[in-house]
Amino acid sequence: MAKQFDHISDDHRAFIAAQQMFFCGSAAQDGRVNISPKGMDSLRVLGPNRIIWRNLTGSGNETAGHLARINRITLMWCGFETRPMILRAYGTARTLHPRDAEFEALNAQFPPDLGARQIYDVSVEMMQSSCGFAVPFYEHKGPREVLKNWSIDKGEDGIASYWDTRNRTTIDGMPTHILPDTTDA
């Protein structure tokens, strides 16, 4: 049976810390629902109702566009390796871009990465755990270096160009506000 909590408990925090990946879900009032797997060292639990996660440059930018329309987000962890549990964090999030005053301080909590494009400051309203008995076992073999190397190869100018040409809108055409001079309000 699922159990709901009004905060991130110490047990939840330990479970989150033990996971190698998580999933992010978001949706606007119309268009597609987006669910993305996230890995690397990109998430921190900062308090009983606060999580930050750093979004690195990628092929899509759905979460930013969805949150600009409807501020709701779900993060999910699955116990693939040991403990059979599914844990979800439901809440809202502030989208912080590199141009925003708070971005630098929050970004400093993660290893340096040229591809850092947003930090989502999540206010957790509810945690939900469920059994995860049907989640299969998977063995973690290590992180992939592909995205990190891609960012290094692109460099700052290449990443800025990529944001301009590939990350300004969602796949449904919603603005993501990735660049400060964006006119797609």
Sine and cosine of phi, psi and omega as CSV:
sin_phi,cos_phi,sin_psi,cos_psi,sin_omega,cos_omega
0.00,0.00,0.63,-0.78,0.04,-1.00
-0.95,0.30,0.55,-0.83,0.06,-1.00
-0.81,-0.59,0.68,-0.74,0.02,-1.00
-0.95,-0.31,0.53,-0.85,-0.01,-1.00
-0.68,-0.73,0.49,-0.87,0.00,-1.00
-1.00,-0.07,0.16,0.99,0.01,-1.00
-0.33,-0.94,0.17,-0.99,0.06,-1.00
-1.00,0.07,0.92,-0.40,-0.02,-1.00
-0.99,0.15,0.16,-0.99,0.08,-1.00
-0.88,0.48,-0.60,0.80,0.04,-1.00
-0.90,0.43,-0.69,0.73,0.05,-1.00
-0.87,0.49,-0.72,0.70,-0.03,-1.00
-0.86,0.51,-0.68,0.73,0.01,-1.00
-0.91,0.41,-0.66,0.75,0.03,-1.00
-0.89,0.46,-0.72,0.69,0.03,-1.00
-0.86,0.52,-0.71,0.70,-0.03,-1.00
-0.89,0.46,-0.47,0.88,-0.03,-1.00
-0.99,0.14,-0.20,0.98,-0.07,-1.00
-1.00,0.05,0.58,-0.82,0.01,-1.00
-1.00,-0.02,-0.25,0.97,0.01,-1.00
-0.46,-0.89,0.28,-0.96,0.11,-0.99
-0.58,-0.82,0.14,-0.99,0.00,-1.00
-0.85,-0.53,0.59,-0.81,0.05,-1.00
-0.89,-0.46,0.75,-0.66,0.05,-1.00
-0.86,-0.51,0.67,-0.74,0.05,-1.00
-0.46,-0.89,0.35,-0.94,0.03,-1.00
-0.34,-0.94,0.55,-0.84,0.15,-0.99
-1.00,-0.06,-0.14,-0.99,-0.01,-1.00
-0.95,0.33,-0.35,0.94,0.06,-1.00
-0.59,-0.80,0.05,-1.00,-0.04,-1.00
1.00,0.08,-0.28,-0.96,-0.11,-0.99
-1.00,0.06,0.52,-0.86,0.17,-0.99
-0.99,0.12,0.68,-0.73,0.00,-1.00
-0.92,-0.40,0.74,-0.67,0.11,-0.99
-0.76,-0.65,0.86,-0.51,-0.07,-1.00
-0.82,-0.57,0.70,-0.71,0.14,-0.99
-0.98,0.22,0.61,-0.79,0.00,-1.00
-0.77,-0.64,0.65,-0.76,0.02,-1.00
-0.67,-0.74,-0.49,-0.87,-0.05,-1.00
0.88,0.48,-0.14,-0.99,0.00,-1.00
-1.00,-0.05,0.99,0.16,-0.21,-0.98
-0.78,-0.62,0.19,0.98,-0.07,-1.00
-0.65,-0.76,0.64,-0.77,0.08,-1.00
-0.70,-0.72,0.71,-0.71,0.18,-0.98
-1.00,-0.01,0.89,-0.45,-0.07,-1.00
-0.98,-0.19,-0.17,0.99,0.00,-1.00
-0.02,-1.00,-0.06,-1.00,-0.07,-1.00
-0.92,0.40,-0.28,0.96,0.02,-1.00
-0.67,-0.75,0.44,0.90,-0.06,-1.00
-0.63,-0.78,0.78,-0.63,0.09,-1.00
-0.76,-0.65,0.65,-0.76,0.21,-0.98
-0.89,-0.46,0.59,-0.81,0.17,-0.99
-0.65,-0.76,0.65,-0.76,-0.05,-1.00
-1.00,-0.09,0.81,-0.58,0.01,-1.00
-0.99,-0.11,0.83,-0.56,0.01,-1.00
-1.00,-0.08,0.41,-0.91,-0.02,-1.00
-0.84,0.55,0.74,-0.67,0.01,-1.00
-0.52,-0.86,-0.13,-0.99,-0.11,-0.99
-0.93,0.37,-0.52,0.86,0.03,-1.00
-0.84,-0.54,0.17,-0.98,0.00,-1.00
-0.60,-0.80,0.71,0.70,-0.15,-0.99
-0.91,0.40,-0.69,0.73,-0.08,-1.00
-0.85,0.53,-0.70,0.72,0.00,-1.00
-0.87,0.49,-0.70,0.72,0.00,-1.00
-0.92,0.40,-0.65,0.76,0.01,-1.00
-0.92,0.40,-0.72,0.70,-0.03,-1.00
-0.90,0.43,-0.49,0.87,0.05,-1.00
-0.92,0.39,-0.42,0.91,-0.01,-1.00
-1.00,-0.08,-0.79,0.61,0.00,-1.00
-0.70,-0.71,0.88,-0.47,-0.10,-1.00
-1.00,0.09,1.00,0.06,0.10,-0.99
-0.48,-0.88,0.59,-0.81,-0.06,-1.00
-0.49,-0.87,0.53,-0.85,0.11,-0.99
-0.77,-0.64,0.76,-0.66,0.13,-0.99
-0.93,-0.36,0.60,-0.80,-0.04,-1.00
-0.66,-0.75,0.67,-0.74,0.09,-1.00
-0.86,-0.51,0.59,-0.81,0.06,-1.00
-0.83,-0.55,0.69,-0.73,0.06,-1.00
-0.99,0.16,1.00,0.05,-0.02,-1.00
-0.98,0.18,-0.50,0.87,-0.17,-0.98
-0.99,-0.16,-0.64,0.77,-0.07,-1.00
-0.73,-0.68,-1.00,0.07,-0.13,-0.99
-0.93,0.38,0.82,-0.57,0.00,-1.00
-0.98,0.18,1.00,-0.03,0.01,-1.00
-0.52,-0.85,0.55,-0.83,0.21,-0.98
-0.91,-0.42,0.75,-0.66,-0.03,-1.00
-0.79,-0.61,0.77,-0.64,0.02,-1.00
-0.84,-0.54,0.61,-0.79,0.14,-0.99
-0.91,-0.42,0.85,-0.52,0.02,-1.00
-0.96,-0.29,0.68,-0.73,0.03,-1.00
-0.01,-1.00,-0.41,-0.91,0.04,-1.00
-0.83,-0.56,0.21,-0.98,-0.04,-1.00
-0.50,-0.86,0.59,-0.81,0.20,-0.98
-1.00,-0.02,0.71,-0.70,0.06,-1.00
-1.00,-0.09,0.87,-0.49,0.03,-1.00
-0.92,-0.38,0.78,-0.63,0.04,-1.00
-0.98,-0.21,0.28,-0.96,0.02,-1.00
-0.81,0.59,-0.42,0.91,0.01,-1.00
-0.98,0.20,-0.24,0.97,-0.06,-1.00
-0.99,0.15,0.57,-0.82,-0.11,-0.99
-0.83,0.55,-0.64,0.77,-0.08,-1.00
-0.99,0.14,-0.21,0.98,-0.11,-0.99
-0.86,0.52,-0.75,0.66,-0.11,-0.99
-0.86,0.51,-0.70,0.71,-0.02,-1.00
-0.91,0.42,-0.66,0.75,0.01,-1.00
-0.95,0.31,-0.63,0.78,0.02,-1.00
-0.89,0.45,-0.49,0.87,0.01,-1.00
-0.91,0.41,-0.23,0.97,0.03,-1.00
-0.98,0.18,-0.07,1.00,-0.02,-1.00
-0.86,-0.50,0.32,-0.95,0.09,-1.00
-0.88,0.48,0.54,-0.84,0.00,-1.00
-0.84,0.54,0.63,-0.77,0.07,-1.00
-0.38,-0.92,0.84,-0.54,-0.01,-1.00
-0.88,0.47,-0.42,0.91,-0.07,-1.00
-0.99,0.10,0.09,1.00,-0.01,-1.00
-0.89,0.45,0.90,-0.43,-0.07,-1.00
-0.91,-0.41,-0.48,0.88,0.09,-1.00
-0.53,-0.85,0.41,-0.91,0.26,-0.97
-0.84,-0.54,0.77,-0.64,0.05,-1.00
-0.98,-0.19,0.87,-0.49,0.02,-1.00
-0.99,-0.13,0.99,-0.16,-0.17,-0.99
-1.00,-0.03,0.79,-0.61,0.16,-0.99
-0.99,-0.10,0.93,-0.38,-0.08,-1.00
-1.00,0.09,0.85,-0.53,0.02,-1.00
-1.00,-0.09,-0.55,0.83,-0.02,-1.00
-0.47,-0.88,0.65,-0.76,0.18,-0.98
-0.95,-0.30,0.60,-0.80,0.07,-1.00
-0.70,-0.71,0.77,-0.64,0.08,-1.00
-0.93,-0.37,0.54,-0.84,0.12,-0.99
-0.61,-0.79,0.16,-0.99,-0.25,-0.97
-0.90,0.44,-0.69,0.73,-0.06,-1.00
0.94,0.34,0.31,0.95,-0.05,-1.00
-0.89,0.46,-0.43,0.90,-0.02,-1.00
-1.00,-0.06,-0.05,1.00,0.03,-1.00
-0.96,0.27,0.82,-0.57,-0.04,-1.00
-0.95,0.31,0.30,-0.95,0.11,-0.99
-0.98,0.21,0.68,-0.73,0.14,-0.99
-0.72,-0.70,0.62,-0.78,0.01,-1.00
-0.99,-0.13,0.81,-0.59,0.05,-1.00
-0.98,0.21,0.84,-0.55,-0.02,-1.00
-0.97,-0.25,-0.12,0.99,0.03,-1.00
0.74,-0.67,0.24,-0.97,-0.01,-1.00
-0.97,0.24,0.41,-0.91,0.14,-0.99
-1.00,-0.02,0.64,-0.77,0.00,-1.00
-0.99,-0.16,0.04,1.00,-0.12,-0.99
-0.86,0.51,-0.78,0.63,-0.06,-1.00
-0.91,0.41,-0.67,0.74,0.04,-1.00
-0.86,0.52,-0.74,0.67,0.00,-1.00
-0.91,0.41,-0.61,0.80,0.05,-1.00
-0.86,0.52,-0.72,0.69,0.01,-1.00
-0.89,0.46,-0.68,0.73,0.02,-1.00
-0.88,0.47,-0.71,0.70,0.00,-1.00
-0.90,0.44,-0.62,0.78,0.02,-1.00
-0.93,0.37,-0.66,0.75,-0.09,-1.00
0.96,0.29,0.13,-0.99,-0.06,-1.00
-0.86,0.51,-0.72,0.70,-0.02,-1.00
-0.91,0.42,-0.66,0.75,0.01,-1.00
-0.91,0.42,-0.61,0.79,0.03,-1.00
-0.93,0.38,-0.68,0.73,0.04,-1.00
-0.86,0.51,-0.66,0.75,0.04,-1.00
-0.91,0.42,-0.65,0.76,0.02,-1.00
-0.89,0.46,-0.70,0.72,0.04,-1.00
-0.85,0.53,-0.69,0.73,-0.05,-1.00
-0.90,0.43,-0.65,0.76,-0.09,-1.00
-1.00,-0.06,-0.41,0.91,-0.14,-0.99
-0.83,-0.56,-0.25,0.97,-0.13,-0.99
-0.86,-0.50,0.11,0.99,-0.01,-1.00
-0.94,0.35,-0.49,0.87,-0.03,-1.00
-0.71,-0.70,0.34,-0.94,0.11,-0.99
-0.97,0.22,0.07,-1.00,0.04,-1.00
-0.92,0.40,-0.29,0.96,0.07,-1.00
-0.99,-0.13,0.13,0.99,0.07,-1.00
1.00,0.08,0.19,0.98,0.02,-1.00
-0.98,0.18,0.68,-0.74,0.02,-1.00
-0.92,0.39,0.60,-0.80,0.00,-1.00
-0.97,-0.26,-0.22,0.98,0.01,-1.00
0.87,0.49,0.52,0.85,-0.03,-1.00
-0.91,0.42,-0.55,0.83,-0.02,-1.00
-0.93,-0.37,0.58,-0.81,-0.07,-1.00
-0.92,0.39,-0.45,0.90,-0.06,-1.00
-1.00,-0.05,0.27,0.96,-0.04,-1.00
-0.91,0.41,0.68,-0.73,0.00,-1.00
-0.96,-0.27,0.04,1.00,-0.03,-1.00
-1.00,0.01,0.97,0.25,-0.08,-1.00
-0.99,0.14,0.00,0.00,0.00,0.00
